[in-house]
Amino acid sequence: MKKQKGFTLIEVLIVLAIIAILATIVMVSLNPTKQFKFARDSQRTSHLMSILNSIGQNMIDHDGILYCANTPTNIPINIKTGIDSVGGFNIADCLVPQYLQTIPFDPSKSGAYYSSPSNFNTKYSIDQDSYGHINLYADAEATSSIIKISR
């Protein structure tokens, strides 16, 4: 019998799968900027969750009322969480040091910083809607949308 030469279907599929995996790895490694944007967006989401959880804990400890500097406080509508921003609201009086060690701030926005509870600007926004939901916002980098966390 004469033996036919060539590749089997399985061998061809395995080679194609290996090429696809290598191409994916190359594509990801050639676009690290996009990956860094996704990482910073994840960090922003984590920051917003930390702030929102600490606000929630403050309100739980005080029977549903947000206390700042031992005073009942309403969350202002559409303000920036930073004392040097226009109409700034000092959220640190409500959260530091009992609920958060420091106030997290945007990882890449110009002017976002934290030096002390009386000197910071998160570049995040906070408001409370008519239903009583507390909303925190951050500008996203990887997409054209805004990151919003609500409770």
N, C-alpha and C positions, 0 to 999 in steps of 0.2 A: 504494500500500500504506500501511496505517495502521501507524505505529510504536508499539509498546507501551512504556509507561513502567514503570520499576521497577528493582530492583537484581538483578544477577546473583548466582548462588550464590558465586562467587569473591569478589565485593565484600563480601558479608555475612560470609564466613569470615575475611577479612582484618580487618574491623572487630572481630569477636569475639576474634581473636587479640590485637589491640592492646589491647582492654579487659582481657583476661586478664593480659597483661604488666603493664599499669599497676596492676591490682588487686594483683598479687603484690608489686610494688615498694612500694605503700602499706602492705600488711600487714607486710612486713619492717621498714619504717621506723617503724611504729607500735609495734613490740615490740623495741626495742633492748636491753632488759634481758635477754631470752633470748639474744640474740646475744652479749652480754658474758659471760654464764654459759658459753656454748660456748667463747668465747675463753679464759676462765680455765681451763676444763677442758683445753683444748689445751695451755695453758702448763704445767699440772700434769703432763700426760703427758710433755711435753718435759723437764721437770725430773726426773721419775722415770727417764726413759731416760738422761739425762746421769749421774745418780748410779749407775744400774745399769751403764752402760758403763764408768764410771771404776772401779767395784768389780771388774768383769770384767778390766779392764786391769791393775789391781793384782794380781789373782790370776794372770793370765798371766805377769806379770813375776816372780812368786815361786812358780812351779811349782804353781799350784792352791791356794795358801794365802793368805788375806787377811792382809796385814801392816799393823799400825797402830803408828805411832811405832817403827818398826824391830823390832816384836815380832809373832810369829805370833799371830793372833787368830781365835777362833770367833765367828761372827755370833750374837748372843744371839737367843733366840726371843721374838717379840712385844714389841719395844721401840720406843720413840720415838726418832727421830734428832734429838736435841737434848740438850744437857747439863743444861738446867734443867727438863726434863720428868721425870716420875716414872720411875725406873729408866733414865734417859737413857744413851745410848751415844754417845760422842764419835766420830762417823763422820769428822769433819774430820781427826783424827789419821791416818786411813787414806788420805785423798784430797787434802787441800790441802797444799801448792800444786802437787804433782807431777802430779796427774790432773785437778784442777779448780781454777780460780782462786778461787772462793768456793763455798760450799754453797748451792744454790738452795733457796728456801723457798716455802711456799704463798702465792699472790698475794693472798688475801683473808681468810685466817683470822686471828682475833684472837690475838696472841701469837706469830705467826710472824715471825722476823727473823733476820738474820745481821749481827753486828758484827765478829766475829773468829773464828778457829778454836777459841777457848776460850769463846766467848759467842754461842750461836745456838740456835734451835729451828726446825726445818723444818716441823713439824706433819705430817710424813710418817712412815709406819711401815715397818719392815723386819723380815723374819724369814727363816729358812732352814728348809725342810721336811725331812722324814725322807729324801727322795730327793736332798737336796743342792741343790735349786733355791732361788735367792735371790729373794724376793718383796718388792716395794715397793708400798705402798698410799697412796692419797690419797682424801679425800672429794670426790665429784663434786657440782657445783652444778646442772648442766643436767638431770641424771637423778637418780633416787633410789638409784643404785648406787654402788659404790666403784670407783675406778680402780685396776686391779692390773696391774703389769708384772712379768713373771717371766722368769728365765733360769737 
